Amino acid sequence: MNFPPRHLLTRIVTIYEQWDYLHHWIDEDALFNDPSVAWIVCNDAPHSPCPPGLCAAICARGASLLTPAFNLGRSEARNLGARAASSLWLEFIDGDDVPLPIDLDWLRSAPRDRLVHYPHRTYALIDEKVNPMSTLEPPNPFFWQIGLIRRLPVINCRPSCLIFPTEAFHAIGGFDGRYDTCEDLHLIWKFDRTAIGVTEGPAPKQLYRATGGERCDPEVIGFYTHRLLRMGARQTGDLSDVIHTQADAQALRGIRALHTELTKHYNASISRHVDTLRDVSDLFWRARDTFLREYRPGFTLRFREALKILFRH
C-alpha cells in the first residue's frame, strides 16, 4: 500500500569523518523552523560515531541519524537516505558543505516533473569560519559540447545545485556507486535519457566547499569522462551503453585505444602508491592526483578530440 509523502522536502546529509563541519550550521534555527522539511544524517563511517554532544543537537532538531553496518560509499549512502525519506523532493548535502534556507513557498509551486537547478555558490574556511564567495560559479558546458548530455539544458551537475523529484529519482535507480568520482554526472546523464525538464531555482541553497582538487580543468574533466566510459564498457563489453548515436568503427577503435592507454597510466599510479599508503581509503585520490600530474599533456587533447568524434550529432 502506498502512503502519501509526509513532507515537502527531505534534506539528506552524508557524513564521512566530517562531524566538525556540522557545527557551522546545526545551530541555525532558520534551517529547521518548517515542519514540512525533514532531515536525515547518514554516517557512512561506522568506525567514527557521532560525538555525543553533536548527536544530541541533531536529535533535538528532529533529524534522523542513520549509520549502516559498514561503509557504503557516497552514492549508496545517499540512496540509503533517499529510501528512508517520505517527501515530494530530495536534496543531498555532502558532509563538508553548508546548507542554506530554501524558499519553500516557491518549491511548493514548482512543477514536479522537473529537476530544480539552483545557483552555485562556494565557500572557503578561513580561521575556521565559513566565508561565502561573492560571485556565483557558472556551469561547465564541456559534457554538453561533446554530446554526452544532449537534451537537458546546461546545468551544474553537483547535488549542491539540485533538488530532485523523489519519484523521478527512484525511477532511474538513484546514484550508481560503480561510477565513483563522477556519480553526479552519471545521474544527470541518466536523467537526460528521460523526459524530465529543468526549472531554475531562485537563490543558492547550499555553500559548496571550494578546494583546489575539484577544479573542472581539462585534465580532471578528461579523467572523469574516462571513468564514465570505462564503467559502461565494463558492464556491457562495449561502449554502446554510454552513447546516444551509432559511432563508426574508426571512432570506436580510437576511443578504445585511448581508453587502454589511459588505464595503463592510472594503474601505474596505483602501483607506485599501494605500498606506502597509510589509509587504504585514500588510494584512489592519491593515484588520481599523481596520474593527472604526470601523464603527458598532449594526451588530454587527443582524448577530448576522440570524444567529440564519438559523440558527434
JOFEN-V936606 format. One record per residue. N is the residue number from 1. RES is the residue in one letter. OMEGA is omega in degrees with one decimal (999 if undefined). Layout:
BEGIN
n->N res->RES omega->OMEGA
n->N res->RES omega->OMEGA
END
This chain:
BEGIN
n->1 res->M omega->179.7
n->2 res->N omega->178.3
n->3 res->F omega->178.4
n->4 res->P omega->178.8
n->5 res->P omega->-179.1
n->6 res->R omega->-174.6
n->7 res->H omega->173.2
n->8 res->L omega->-171.7
n->9 res->L omega->169.0
n->10 res->T omega->178.5
n->11 res->R omega->-171.9
n->12 res->I omega->-178.8
n->13 res->V omega->176.2
n->14 res->T omega->-173.0
n->15 res->I omega->168.8
n->16 res->Y omega->-178.7
n->17 res->E omega->-176.6
n->18 res->Q omega->-174.0
n->19 res->W omega->-177.0
n->20 res->D omega->-177.6
n->21 res->Y omega->-178.5
n->22 res->L omega->179.1
n->23 res->H omega->-179.3
n->24 res->H omega->-175.4
n->25 res->W omega->-174.6
n->26 res->I omega->-179.9
n->27 res->D omega->-179.3
n->28 res->E omega->-176.3
n->29 res->D omega->-175.8
n->30 res->A omega->179.5
n->31 res->L omega->-168.3
n->32 res->F omega->-172.6
n->33 res->N omega->178.9
n->34 res->D omega->-176.7
n->35 res->P omega->178.0
n->36 res->S omega->178.7
n->37 res->V omega->175.5
n->38 res->A omega->178.4
n->39 res->W omega->174.4
n->40 res->I omega->175.4
n->41 res->V omega->-179.9
n->42 res->C omega->178.8
n->43 res->N omega->-176.9
n->44 res->D omega->174.3
n->45 res->A omega->-176.0
n->46 res->P omega->178.9
n->47 res->H omega->-178.8
n->48 res->S omega->-175.9
n->49 res->P omega->179.4
n->50 res->C omega->176.3
n->51 res->P omega->-173.3
n->52 res->P omega->-178.9
n->53 res->G omega->179.1
n->54 res->L omega->177.3
n->55 res->C omega->178.1
n->56 res->A omega->179.4
n->57 res->A omega->178.7
n->58 res->I omega->179.9
n->59 res->C omega->178.4
n->60 res->A omega->177.6
n->61 res->R omega->179.8
n->62 res->G omega->-178.9
n->63 res->A omega->173.9
n->64 res->S omega->178.5
n->65 res->L omega->-179.7
n->66 res->L omega->175.7
n->67 res->T omega->178.0
n->68 res->P omega->-177.2
n->69 res->A omega->-179.8
n->70 res->F omega->179.8
n->71 res->N omega->-178.3
n->72 res->L omega->-167.1
n->73 res->G omega->-172.1
n->74 res->R omega->-177.0
n->75 res->S omega->-177.1
n->76 res->E omega->174.4
n->77 res->A omega->175.4
n->78 res->R omega->-180.0
n->79 res->N omega->177.7
n->80 res->L omega->177.2
n->81 res->G omega->-179.4
n->82 res->A omega->179.6
n->83 res->R omega->179.8
n->84 res->A omega->-175.5
n->85 res->A omega->172.0
n->86 res->S omega->-174.0
n->87 res->S omega->177.9
n->88 res->L omega->-174.4
n->89 res->W omega->177.6
n->90 res->L omega->174.0
n->91 res->E omega->179.9
n->92 res->F omega->-175.7
n->93 res->I omega->175.8
n->94 res->D omega->-172.7
n->95 res->G omega->-179.0
n->96 res->D omega->175.0
n->97 res->D omega->-175.3
n->98 res->V omega->177.7
n->99 res->P omega->177.4
n->100 res->L omega->174.5
n->101 res->P omega->-178.7
n->102 res->I omega->174.8
n->103 res->D omega->-174.2
n->104 res->L omega->176.0
n->105 res->D omega->177.2
n->106 res->W omega->-178.0
n->107 res->L omega->179.1
n->108 res->R omega->-177.9
n->109 res->S omega->-177.9
n->110 res->A omega->177.9
n->111 res->P omega->-174.0
n->112 res->R omega->172.4
n->113 res->D omega->-178.8
n->114 res->R omega->166.6
n->115 res->L omega->173.1
n->116 res->V omega->-176.3
n->117 res->H omega->-176.9
n->118 res->Y omega->175.2
n->119 res->P omega->-174.2
n->120 res->H omega->176.7
n->121 res->R omega->-179.8
n->122 res->T omega->175.1
n->123 res->Y omega->174.4
n->124 res->A omega->174.4
n->125 res->L omega->177.8
n->126 res->I omega->-175.5
n->127 res->D omega->177.5
n->128 res->E omega->176.3
n->129 res->K omega->-179.7
n->130 res->V omega->178.7
n->131 res->N omega->179.7
n->132 res->P omega->175.2
n->133 res->M omega->-174.1
n->134 res->S omega->-177.2
n->135 res->T omega->177.4
n->136 res->L omega->-179.6
n->137 res->E omega->-179.0
n->138 res->P omega->176.4
n->139 res->P omega->175.1
n->140 res->N omega->-173.1
n->141 res->P omega->-169.6
n->142 res->F omega->-175.2
n->143 res->F omega->172.9
n->144 res->W omega->-178.4
n->145 res->Q omega->-179.9
n->146 res->I omega->175.5
n->147 res->G omega->177.9
n->148 res->L omega->172.7
n->149 res->I omega->-168.7
n->150 res->R omega->-168.1
n->151 res->R omega->-178.5
n->152 res->L omega->173.1
n->153 res->P omega->-179.7
n->154 res->V omega->178.8
n->155 res->I omega->171.0
n->156 res->N omega->-173.5
n->157 res->C omega->-176.7
n->158 res->R omega->175.7
n->159 res->P omega->176.8
n->160 res->S omega->-179.9
n->161 res->C omega->-170.2
n->162 res->L omega->165.9
n->163 res->I omega->-171.0
n->164 res->F omega->169.2
n->165 res->P omega->-173.6
n->166 res->T omega->-177.8
n->167 res->E omega->-179.5
n->168 res->A omega->179.2
n->169 res->F omega->-179.5
n->170 res->H omega->-177.7
n->171 res->A omega->179.5
n->172 res->I omega->174.5
n->173 res->G omega->177.5
n->174 res->G omega->179.1
n->175 res->F omega->-179.7
n->176 res->D omega->-176.0
n->177 res->G omega->176.9
n->178 res->R omega->-177.0
n->179 res->Y omega->-176.7
n->180 res->D omega->-178.9
n->181 res->T omega->174.4
n->182 res->C omega->-179.6
n->183 res->E omega->178.8
n->184 res->D omega->176.6
n->185 res->L omega->-178.5
n->186 res->H omega->178.1
n->187 res->L omega->179.1
n->188 res->I omega->175.8
n->189 res->W omega->178.2
n->190 res->K omega->177.4
n->191 res->F omega->-179.6
n->192 res->D omega->-178.8
n->193 res->R omega->174.3
n->194 res->T omega->-179.8
n->195 res->A omega->-174.7
n->196 res->I omega->177.9
n->197 res->G omega->-178.9
n->198 res->V omega->171.9
n->199 res->T omega->179.8
n->200 res->E omega->177.6
n->201 res->G omega->-170.0
n->202 res->P omega->-173.2
n->203 res->A omega->179.2
n->204 res->P omega->179.7
n->205 res->K omega->176.6
n->206 res->Q omega->166.4
n->207 res->L omega->-177.4
n->208 res->Y omega->-177.2
n->209 res->R omega->-179.4
n->210 res->A omega->175.9
n->211 res->T omega->-177.3
n->212 res->G omega->-176.9
n->213 res->G omega->-175.3
n->214 res->E omega->179.3
n->215 res->R omega->-179.4
n->216 res->C omega->176.0
n->217 res->D omega->-173.1
n->218 res->P omega->-178.3
n->219 res->E omega->-179.6
n->220 res->V omega->178.0
n->221 res->I omega->179.6
n->222 res->G omega->-178.6
n->223 res->F omega->179.1
n->224 res->Y omega->179.0
n->225 res->T omega->176.4
n->226 res->H omega->-179.6
n->227 res->R omega->179.4
n->228 res->L omega->179.8
n->229 res->L omega->-176.7
n->230 res->R omega->-179.0
n->231 res->M omega->176.5
n->232 res->G omega->179.7
n->233 res->A omega->-178.7
n->234 res->R omega->-176.5
n->235 res->Q omega->-171.0
n->236 res->T omega->-174.6
n->237 res->G omega->-179.4
n->238 res->D omega->177.4
n->239 res->L omega->-175.1
n->240 res->S omega->179.9
n->241 res->D omega->-173.9
n->242 res->V omega->176.7
n->243 res->I omega->-177.8
n->244 res->H omega->-173.1
n->245 res->T omega->178.0
n->246 res->Q omega->178.7
n->247 res->A omega->-178.8
n->248 res->D omega->-173.5
n->249 res->A omega->-178.8
n->250 res->Q omega->179.8
n->251 res->A omega->179.7
n->252 res->L omega->177.0
n->253 res->R omega->179.6
n->254 res->G omega->-177.9
n->255 res->I omega->177.8
n->256 res->R omega->178.4
n->257 res->A omega->177.6
n->258 res->L omega->177.9
n->259 res->H omega->179.3
n->260 res->T omega->-179.6
n->261 res->E omega->179.6
n->262 res->L omega->-179.5
n->263 res->T omega->178.0
n->264 res->K omega->178.3
n->265 res->H omega->-178.3
n->266 res->Y omega->-179.9
n->267 res->N omega->177.1
n->268 res->A omega->178.3
n->269 res->S omega->178.5
n->270 res->I omega->-178.0
n->271 res->S omega->-178.6
n->272 res->R omega->-173.2
n->273 res->H omega->-162.9
n->274 res->V omega->-177.6
n->275 res->D omega->-175.7
n->276 res->T omega->-176.9
n->277 res->L omega->173.1
n->278 res->R omega->-177.5
n->279 res->D omega->-176.0
n->280 res->V omega->-179.9
n->281 res->S omega->-179.4
n->282 res->D omega->-172.0
n->283 res->L omega->-174.5
n->284 res->F omega->-174.0
n->285 res->W omega->178.6
n->286 res->R omega->177.5
n->287 res->A omega->179.6
n->288 res->R omega->-177.7
n->289 res->D omega->178.4
n->290 res->T omega->179.7
n->291 res->F omega->-177.0
n->292 res->L omega->-177.6
n->293 res->R omega->-167.1
n->294 res->E omega->-176.2
n->295 res->Y omega->-167.7
n->296 res->R omega->-172.6
n->297 res->P omega->-176.6
n->298 res->G omega->-177.4
n->299 res->F omega->-178.8
n->300 res->T omega->-179.5
n->301 res->L omega->179.6
n->302 res->R omega->-178.8
n->303 res->F omega->180.0
n->304 res->R omega->179.7
n->305 res->E omega->177.8
n->306 res->A omega->177.4
n->307 res->L omega->179.2
n->308 res->K omega->177.0
n->309 res->I omega->-174.8
n->310 res->L omega->-175.2
n->311 res->F omega->-177.8
n->312 res->R omega->-179.4
n->313 res->H omega->999
END
